[in-house]
Every structure is written in structure tokens, then in C-alpha cells.
Amino acid sequence: MIKFRQYYVANDLFKARVSYHMDGRIDKRKCVTLYAKDWSRELRHIFQDGYINESDLMTDYFEQGHVVLFEDNKHYPEARKVAEMIAAKRQAKWGA
């Protein structure tokens, strides 16, 4: 069972620090993208099928890996709920 929290995603064995991003795709499909915040590769162990790392070098500091959850994914509703909560907090604090 995967748990979605404000600062991390966890299952029974692993905990990965992540940042949530909603939508923003060129094809306009609704999605939630979870970006790993560190190089621990924990996110890869939690989402074994959907994990993507587009880094081409060992010294690529910009891509630690990510997972894209679309509307047809069983984890999408819970991830979307947390992402919307984070966006609402950001909006209340910063107004943007």
C-alpha cells in the first residue's frame, strides 16, 4: 500500500522524499508528477513500473527520477488530492 504525504511517498519498505506537480503537459492530459528530491532511488522501489530517470550522465544534478500518474492510474486520486492540498497552501501563503 502506497501512502501519499505532503513531503514524501511511502510504502511498507521505502520512503521517498518527493515534490508534487499537477498537469502542465503539452497534450493537456491531467496528471500528477512526483519528482524525487534526492538520489536515494527510493521512488524507483515504490513505483517499479512507472519510474522514469531521464538522466544521461552520472553527474546530472537536475534529474533524480520521477513518476507520472495519469487519471487511469489507481494511485491518481490520492496523489491528486495531496497535490491540490499543497497547491492550496501555496496559494494561501504566496498568492501565486
LINHUNOR-V577212 format. One record per residue. SS is DSSP state (h for helix, s for strand, l for the rest). PHI is phi as a letter, one per 40 degrees, with the letter a starting at -180 (* if undefined). OMEGA is omega as a letter, one per 40 degrees, with the letter a starting at -180 (NA if undefined). Layout:
{{SS & PHI & OMEGA} {SS & PHI & OMEGA}}
//
This chain:
{{l & * & a} {l & c & i} {s & b & i} {s & b & i} {l & b & a} {l & c & a} {l & b & a} {s & a & i} {s & b & a} {s & a & i} {l & b & a} {l & c & a} {l & b & a} {l & b & i} {s & b & a} {s & b & i} {s & c & a} {s & b & i} {s & b & a} {s & b & i} {s & b & a} {s & b & i} {l & f & i} {l & g & i} {l & c & i} {l & c & a} {l & c & i} {l & g & i} {l & c & i} {l & c & i} {s & a & i} {s & b & i} {s & b & i} {s & b & i} {s & b & i} {s & c & a} {l & c & i} {l & a & a} {l & c & a} {l & c & a} {l & g & i} {h & c & a} {h & c & i} {h & c & a} {h & c & i} {h & c & i} {l & b & a} {l & c & a} {l & c & a} {l & c & a} {s & c & a} {s & b & i} {l & b & a} {l & c & i} {l & c & i} {l & b & i} {l & b & i} {l & c & a} {l & c & i} {l & c & a} {l & c & a} {l & c & a} {l & b & i} {l & c & a} {l & h & i} {s & a & i} {s & b & i} {s & b & i} {s & b & i} {s & c & a} {l & d & a} {l & c & i} {l & c & a} {l & c & i} {l & c & a} {h & d & a} {h & d & a} {h & c & i} {h & c & i} {h & c & i} {h & d & i} {h & c & i} {h & c & i} {h & c & i} {h & c & i} {h & c & i} {h & c & i} {h & c & i} {h & c & i} {h & c & i} {h & c & a} {h & c & a} {h & c & a} {h & b & a} {l & g & i} {l & b & NA}}
//
